[in-house]
Amino acid sequence: MSLPRKLSAEALGTAFLLAVVVGSGIMAERLAGGNVAIALLANTLATGAGLTALILTFGPISGAHFNPAVTIADAWAGGLPWREVPAYVIAQVAGAFAGVAAAHGMFDLPLFFASQNERAGPSQWWSEFVATFGLLAVIWGTVRSRPAVTPFVVGAYITAAYWFTASTSFANPAVTLARAASDTFAGIRPVDAPGFIVAQLLGAFAATALFRWLIPTLPQASENVMLPHSETE
């Protein structure tokens, strides 16, 4: 697949992911009547289902990363040329902000407004390390032997991680940056975003390093490192 098509898939997929995350958070908060647990549950189910659908849709085109941490891990493992990484990351970040704007527009909110939702401290950073480590672990653990189930495994893991991590599992630098521009249920203060991103990248690095040891053949058959996607136009 040509690079412009891959980048378009990454931007559009990430945009829809953020529209799902932020939009469902707004809807959940409005309908939950102040019950945060119900709002989080609704936000979780929508995100897990939406992510699975988006991976199935865009995976054959770009690998359906939607996540700079996944893209960097993919390149390190030999599945994506390093020269394509900056373009992937730019497309993901741009798509993420477009998705936030789309969600806000659907609910008659300003396109961007800085979040006041505090998510700071060692427990939050550790949560993001664990969340991202787990995300890469389930990808590496399934993509070689059972690639067809990877979209469902990733969706299921994110659904679970919303609840077992204190940070509600952002596990994605592009998502983190974009959610800082949304003062809604899904938001994070801009000042808290750098700590999340560092923890996410460290978690992705640790998981990828571990699985390169657990699965020594990981760099082989590089076209299947994430999801099968063609390298030809």
C-alpha positions as CSV (number, residue, x, y, z in Angstrom):
1,M,0.0,0.0,0.0
2,S,1.3,3.5,-0.9
3,L,2.4,5.7,2.0
4,P,-0.3,8.4,1.3
5,R,-2.9,5.7,1.7
6,K,-1.3,4.4,4.9
7,L,-1.2,7.9,6.3
8,S,-4.8,8.6,5.4
9,A,-5.9,5.4,7.1
10,E,-3.9,6.3,10.2
11,A,-5.3,9.9,10.4
12,L,-8.9,8.8,9.7
13,G,-8.7,5.8,12.1
14,T,-7.2,7.9,14.9
15,A,-9.8,10.7,14.3
16,F,-12.6,8.2,14.7
17,L,-11.0,6.7,17.8
18,L,-10.9,10.1,19.5
19,A,-14.4,10.9,18.3
20,V,-15.5,7.6,20.0
21,V,-13.5,8.2,23.2
22,V,-14.5,11.9,23.7
23,G,-18.0,11.7,22.2
24,S,-19.0,8.7,24.3
25,G,-17.5,10.3,27.4
26,I,-19.6,13.5,26.8
27,M,-22.8,11.4,26.2
28,A,-22.1,9.2,29.1
29,E,-21.6,12.1,31.5
30,R,-24.8,13.8,30.4
31,L,-26.9,10.7,30.7
32,A,-25.4,9.1,33.8
33,G,-27.0,11.6,36.2
34,G,-23.8,12.1,38.2
35,N,-23.1,8.4,38.5
36,V,-19.4,8.3,37.6
37,A,-19.2,4.5,37.5
38,I,-22.1,4.3,35.0
39,A,-20.5,7.1,32.9
40,L,-17.1,5.2,32.9
41,L,-18.8,2.0,32.0
42,A,-20.5,3.5,29.0
43,N,-17.3,5.3,27.9
44,T,-15.4,2.0,28.2
45,L,-17.8,-0.2,26.2
46,A,-18.0,2.4,23.4
47,T,-14.2,2.7,23.3
48,G,-13.6,-1.1,23.2
49,A,-16.2,-1.7,20.5
50,G,-15.1,1.3,18.4
51,L,-11.4,0.4,18.6
52,T,-12.1,-3.2,17.5
53,A,-14.2,-2.0,14.5
54,L,-11.5,0.6,13.5
55,I,-8.7,-2.0,13.6
56,L,-10.6,-4.4,11.5
57,T,-11.4,-1.5,9.0
58,F,-8.0,0.1,8.6
59,G,-5.6,-2.8,9.6
60,P,-5.2,-4.1,6.0
61,I,-4.2,-0.6,4.9
62,S,-1.8,0.8,7.5
63,G,-1.6,-1.8,10.3
64,A,-4.1,0.2,12.3
65,H,-1.6,1.6,14.8
66,F,-3.5,4.8,15.7
67,N,-0.8,5.2,18.4
68,P,2.8,6.6,18.2
69,A,4.0,4.1,20.8
70,V,2.8,1.2,18.7
71,T,4.3,2.7,15.5
72,I,7.7,3.1,17.2
73,A,7.5,-0.5,18.5
74,D,6.5,-1.8,15.1
75,A,9.5,0.0,13.5
76,W,11.9,-1.4,16.2
77,A,10.7,-4.9,15.5
78,G,11.2,-4.5,11.8
79,G,7.6,-4.2,10.7
80,L,7.7,-0.5,9.5
81,P,10.5,1.4,7.9
82,W,12.0,4.0,10.3
83,R,11.7,6.6,7.5
84,E,7.9,6.2,7.7
85,V,7.7,6.7,11.5
86,P,7.6,10.5,11.6
87,A,4.8,10.7,8.9
88,Y,2.8,8.0,10.8
89,V,3.1,10.0,14.1
90,I,2.2,13.3,12.5
91,A,-0.9,11.7,10.9
92,Q,-1.9,10.1,14.2
93,V,-1.6,13.3,16.1
94,A,-3.4,15.4,13.5
95,G,-6.1,12.8,13.3
96,A,-6.5,12.7,17.1
97,F,-7.1,16.5,17.3
98,A,-9.5,16.3,14.3
99,G,-11.4,13.6,16.2
100,V,-11.7,15.7,19.3
101,A,-12.9,18.6,17.3
102,A,-15.5,16.3,15.6
103,A,-16.8,15.1,18.9
104,H,-17.0,18.6,20.4
105,G,-18.9,19.8,17.3
106,M,-21.5,17.0,17.6
107,F,-22.2,18.2,21.2
108,D,-22.2,21.9,20.5
109,L,-18.9,22.6,22.4
110,P,-15.9,24.7,21.4
111,L,-13.7,22.7,19.0
112,F,-10.8,22.8,21.5
113,F,-10.7,23.9,25.1
114,A,-8.0,22.9,27.6
115,S,-8.9,20.2,30.1
116,Q,-9.0,20.9,33.8
117,N,-9.2,17.2,34.6
118,E,-6.2,16.5,36.9
119,R,-4.4,13.2,36.3
120,A,-1.0,13.5,38.0
121,G,1.4,11.7,40.3
122,P,3.4,8.5,40.5
123,S,0.3,6.2,40.6
124,Q,-1.0,7.7,37.4
125,W,2.3,7.4,35.6
126,W,2.7,3.8,36.8
127,S,-0.8,3.1,35.6
128,E,0.1,4.4,32.1
129,F,3.3,2.3,32.1
130,V,1.3,-0.8,33.0
131,A,-1.5,0.0,30.5
132,T,0.9,0.5,27.6
133,F,3.0,-2.4,28.5
134,G,-0.1,-4.6,28.5
135,L,-1.3,-3.2,25.2
136,L,2.0,-4.1,23.4
137,A,2.1,-7.4,25.2
138,V,-1.3,-8.5,23.9
139,I,-0.3,-7.3,20.4
140,W,3.0,-9.1,20.3
141,G,1.5,-12.2,22.0
142,T,-1.2,-12.7,19.4
143,V,-0.1,-11.2,16.1
144,R,2.3,-14.0,15.2
145,S,0.3,-17.1,16.0
146,R,-3.3,-15.7,15.7
147,P,-3.3,-12.4,13.8
148,A,-7.0,-12.7,13.0
149,V,-8.0,-12.3,16.6
150,T,-5.6,-9.4,17.3
151,P,-8.3,-6.7,16.8
152,F,-10.6,-8.4,19.3
153,V,-7.9,-9.0,21.8
154,V,-6.8,-5.3,21.7
155,G,-10.4,-4.1,22.0
156,A,-11.0,-6.5,25.0
157,Y,-7.7,-5.4,26.7
158,I,-8.5,-1.7,26.4
159,T,-12.0,-2.4,27.8
160,A,-10.5,-4.1,30.8
161,A,-7.7,-1.6,31.2
162,Y,-10.1,1.3,31.6
163,W,-11.1,-0.4,34.9
164,F,-7.9,-1.9,36.3
165,T,-5.7,1.1,35.9
166,A,-6.0,4.3,38.0
167,S,-5.5,6.4,34.9
168,T,-8.3,4.7,32.9
169,S,-5.6,3.5,30.3
170,F,-4.8,6.2,27.8
171,A,-1.9,4.1,26.6
172,N,-1.4,6.3,23.6
173,P,0.7,9.6,23.2
174,A,-1.5,10.9,20.4
175,V,-4.7,10.2,22.4
176,T,-3.1,11.9,25.4
177,L,-2.2,15.1,23.6
178,A,-5.6,15.4,22.0
179,R,-7.6,14.7,25.2
180,A,-5.7,17.6,26.8
181,A,-7.7,19.8,24.4
182,S,-11.0,18.5,25.7
183,D,-12.4,19.7,29.1
184,T,-14.8,16.8,29.2
185,F,-15.1,13.5,31.0
186,A,-12.3,12.0,28.9
187,G,-9.9,15.0,29.3
188,I,-6.5,15.4,30.9
189,R,-4.8,18.7,32.0
190,P,-2.1,19.8,29.4
191,V,0.4,20.0,32.3
192,D,-0.2,16.3,33.1
193,A,0.2,15.0,29.5
194,P,4.0,14.9,29.4
195,G,4.2,12.5,32.4
196,F,1.7,10.2,30.7
197,I,3.6,10.2,27.4
198,V,6.9,9.3,29.0
199,A,5.3,6.5,30.9
200,Q,3.6,5.2,27.8
201,L,6.8,5.2,25.7
202,L,8.7,3.4,28.5
203,G,5.9,0.8,28.8
204,A,5.9,0.2,25.0
205,F,9.7,-0.1,25.0
206,A,9.7,-2.6,28.0
207,A,7.1,-4.8,26.5
208,T,8.7,-4.9,23.1
209,A,12.1,-5.7,24.6
210,L,10.6,-8.5,26.6
211,F,8.8,-10.0,23.7
212,R,11.8,-9.9,21.5
213,W,13.3,-12.2,24.0
214,L,10.2,-14.3,24.6
215,I,9.6,-14.7,20.9
216,P,13.1,-14.6,19.2
217,T,11.6,-14.8,15.7
218,L,9.6,-11.5,16.2
219,P,11.5,-9.5,13.6
220,Q,10.8,-12.1,10.9
221,A,7.8,-11.9,8.5
222,S,7.8,-8.2,9.1
223,E,4.7,-7.5,7.1
224,N,2.7,-9.1,9.9
225,V,4.3,-7.3,12.9
226,M,1.1,-5.5,13.8
227,L,-1.7,-6.5,11.5
228,P,-1.2,-7.9,8.0
229,H,-0.9,-5.0,5.6
230,S,0.5,-4.9,2.1
231,E,3.8,-3.2,1.3
232,T,2.9,-2.9,-2.4
233,E,0.7,-0.3,-4.0
